[in-house]
Amino acid sequence: MVSIQNVTPKQAEILDRIWECDTEDDVLELREAMDPADWHTLDLLIETIAISCIDDQVQSEVDCAQVREILSNF
C-alpha cells in the first residue's frame, strides 16, 4: 500500500483523482481534463507513487541499479 504524507489539500485532491483511475488511459484523460497549471503537480505525484512502489520492492542497493541510473538524470 502506498502512503504519501505531508501533502497539501490540492495534492490530496489530485491523489484522490489518481486513485480513481484504473488504467494509464484514465490517467491521461485525467491530465487532459485538468488545468494545465496542475500538470506538474500531477506528474510529480505519479513519480512519487512509482518511487514508493519501487522502494517497497527493493531489498538492497544492488536491486536498484536501474532506478539509481534513472534518478541520476534529475
Secondary structure, 3 states (H helix, E strand, C coil): CCCCCCCCHHHHHHHHHHHCCCCHHHHHHHHHHCCHHHHHHHHHHHHHHHHHHHHHHCCCHHHHHHHHHHHCCC
